[in-house]
Amino acid sequence: MKQRLLELLGVEHPILEGGLAYIGDGRLAAAVSNAGGFGQVGSAGRSLEDFEKQIQIAIESTNKPFGVNLPIGEHSDPSERVELILKYKQHLRAVSISAGNPRPFIPVFQAAGLPVMVVISTAMHAQKAEQAGADILIAEGYEAGGHNGPSEVTTFALIPQVASCVSVPVIAAGGVADGRGLVAALALGAAGVQLGTRLVATVESPAHEDYKQKIVAARAEDTTMIERSVGRVTRVLKAPYVNGVLTFERTFPSSDELYPLVKGEKNRIGALEGDLEHGFAYSGQGCGLIHSIPTVADVISTMVEEARAALRHLPTL
Ligand SMILES: Cc1cc2nc3c(=O)[nH]c(=O)nc-3n(C[C@H](O)[C@H](O)[C@H](O)COP(=O)(O)O)c2cc1C
């Protein structure tokens, strides 16, 4: 499965950059691909024009394969994003789809020669996505930064259950931030891993310096969930603004009433301005494993070295 994944994506290491709203720009995607992983330009938090510009930056900054992430539900009309992705199909290696029903989109991208990765958070949705034709499944556990599946299944429980019921490669996402996580994911039946929070705190990431430092200082218990009162679960750093959101949620607001507090602009303020008094920033529980702000190349080479060391250690147990 790992070999199949590496061939499908044309990469050296089974390490992917997740779609990262506001953060996953062309420079970061190229840095991940240049380091032997699979970078993805994120569509969330960008205008259509900026999404195109970031794809162009990635094209200019790497000759290694990279892809794009399309969170369907984040866009009122995803069709113009689909057209844009198809326009650049000869430069892209794969598309990942999240936050919505992937079924109508899978054949469109595959017809253009682009393998499709679908983000799922339960074994049932994994089977559905495979039946719909997904080439790769990204199984994301509840430890992950950002929007999580409402069933709140953890990575450790999710990966083996998904791997047992599908025959396409499975990528583990959520809580992986070092080489031990990579080896554990492979042991659980994954073919590779997808990183989110670890890549936010890197030199090449456009996240505000204060946001990066908050991740470095945070431990797993310094994240919390917002939006649960309206049936969504979103993992963010604990901070003054988030306290206000949680207080408001205790009044059981409707989704429409809560929206002004949790809309993308509030995430932009937290992530790009580093202002956690007036906005929020995503982080997974793996923040407790992050102690520095290295380059992306360092993150990936260290992760590979740590994984090799962990594999050498296992037979001695
Ligand atoms: C800052 C940030 C933004 C994210 N934005 C998206 C997104 O736009 N689309 C998506 O599919 N997933 C998104 N995610 C989830 C990641 O792609 C990834 O699956 C997740 O972060 C993995 O868990 P980790 O944070 O523990 O590494 C985001 C995560 C973070 C931390």
The ligand as an ORCA input file, in Angstrom:
! r2SCAN-3c Opt
* xyz 0 1
  C      -4.506     25.449     10.298
  C      -5.280     24.290      9.765
  C      -6.122     24.471      8.677
  C      -6.816     23.383      8.124
  N      -7.590     23.580      7.017
  C      -8.089     22.498      6.361
  C      -8.716     22.653      5.093
  O      -8.857     23.758      4.570
  N      -9.154     21.540      4.461
  C      -9.024     20.275      5.015
  O      -9.424     19.288      4.388
  N      -8.437     20.108      6.228
  C      -7.946     21.172      6.878
  N      -7.283     20.991      8.074
  C      -6.989     19.620      8.548
  C      -5.610     19.174      7.993
  O      -5.652     19.049      6.596
  C      -5.119     17.850      8.591
  O      -5.917     16.759      8.196
  C      -5.044     17.889     10.099
  O      -4.472     19.103     10.534
  C      -4.208     16.728     10.621
  O      -4.130     16.741     12.005
  P      -2.952     17.481     12.831
  O      -3.363     18.903     12.895
  O      -3.004     16.793     14.146
  O      -1.682     17.251     12.071
  C      -6.667     22.096      8.700
  C      -5.832     21.935      9.821
  C      -5.159     23.004     10.363
  C      -4.251     22.781     11.548
*
